[in-house]
Amino acid sequence: MIRAYKIERKTAETDIFLALSLDGMGRSAIDTGCGFLDHMLTLFAKHGRFDLTVKCVGDTQVDYHHTAEDIGICLGDAFAACLGEMRGITRYGNMLLPMDEALILSAVDISGRGKLCFELPTPTEKVGDFDTELVEEFFEAFVRRANITLHIRKLAGENSHHIIEGAFKSVARSLRAAVKLDPDAMGEIPSTKGIL
C-alpha cells in the first residue's frame, strides 16, 4: 500500500504544491516564503518521518496568515488522502515532548472528526516576523481537512520559539504513532462502528 499524495491548490492568495509520504525517511524540501514556517515544517517532517515537499507562493506582503492557513489545508487534505479508509492504522498517538524549558503535550485521534483543542500560550506576539497566533490557524486548518482530533497543550515554557518548536515536534511524533500500521490489525478499521 502506497500512502503518498500530491496536491496543488491555487487561490487569489496562495499558490501551493505539496507532496506527502507517510512512510518516508523524514526528508523535506520546504519553501513557504516564511523562514520560521519552513523551519517548523522541516522539523515536522523529520520527527514524523514523513517525506514532505512544500512550495508556496503567497501574499506575504500582507502577512503570513493565508500562507499558514492554506498550507494547513493542503497538509490536512494530503493526510486524509493518504489514510483513505484508515484500515490497519494504530489510530491513537501521544507525545510529551521537552524542548529546553518548554514541555508540550500532544495527543491525536484519527477519528474522522475534525477537532482542535489548543492551549499553547506564547509570551510574545511574534517569532522573527511570524505571528505566533498563526500556529493555531495552521493546526485548525490541518485538523479540519484531515478529520482528526488533536490536543496541543503547553505544560511549561517561557521562550516562544521553543514552545512552538516543541508543539510541531510533539504533534509530528503523535501523528507518526497514530498513522503507523498495526501488524496485529492489518486491514481492520480501528473502530467498533466499522467506519471512521
RAKAUR-V37765 format. One record per backbone hydrogen bond with DSSP energy under -1.0 kcal/mol. NH is the residue of the N-H (numbers start at 1). CO is the residue of the C=O. Records with the same first field share a line. If there is no record, write none. Layout:
NH->CO ; CO
//
This chain:
5->20
7->18
9->16
11->14
15->57
16->9
17->55
18->7
19->53
20->5
21->51
22->3
24->49
29->52
31->54
38->34
39->35
40->36
41->37
42->38
43->39
44->40
45->41
46->42
47->43
48->44
49->45
50->45
51->21
52->27
53->19
54->29
55->17
56->31
57->15
59->13
60->58
62->59
63->59
68->64
69->65
70->66
71->67
72->68
73->69
74->70
75->71
76->72
77->73
78->74
79->75
80->76
81->77
82->78
83->79
84->80
86->83
88->188
89->86
90->180
91->178
92->90
93->108
95->106
97->104
99->102
102->99
103->156
104->97
105->153
106->95
107->151
108->93
109->149
110->91
111->109
112->147
115->148
117->150
119->152
127->130
130->127
132->125
134->131
135->132
137->133
138->134
139->135
140->136
141->137
142->138
143->139
144->140
145->141
146->142
147->143
148->143
149->109
150->115
151->107
152->117
153->105
154->119
155->103
156->103
163->159
164->160
165->161
166->162
167->163
168->164
169->165
170->166
171->167
172->168
173->169
174->170
175->171
176->172
177->173
178->174
179->175
182->88
185->182
188->185
191->189
194->191
//
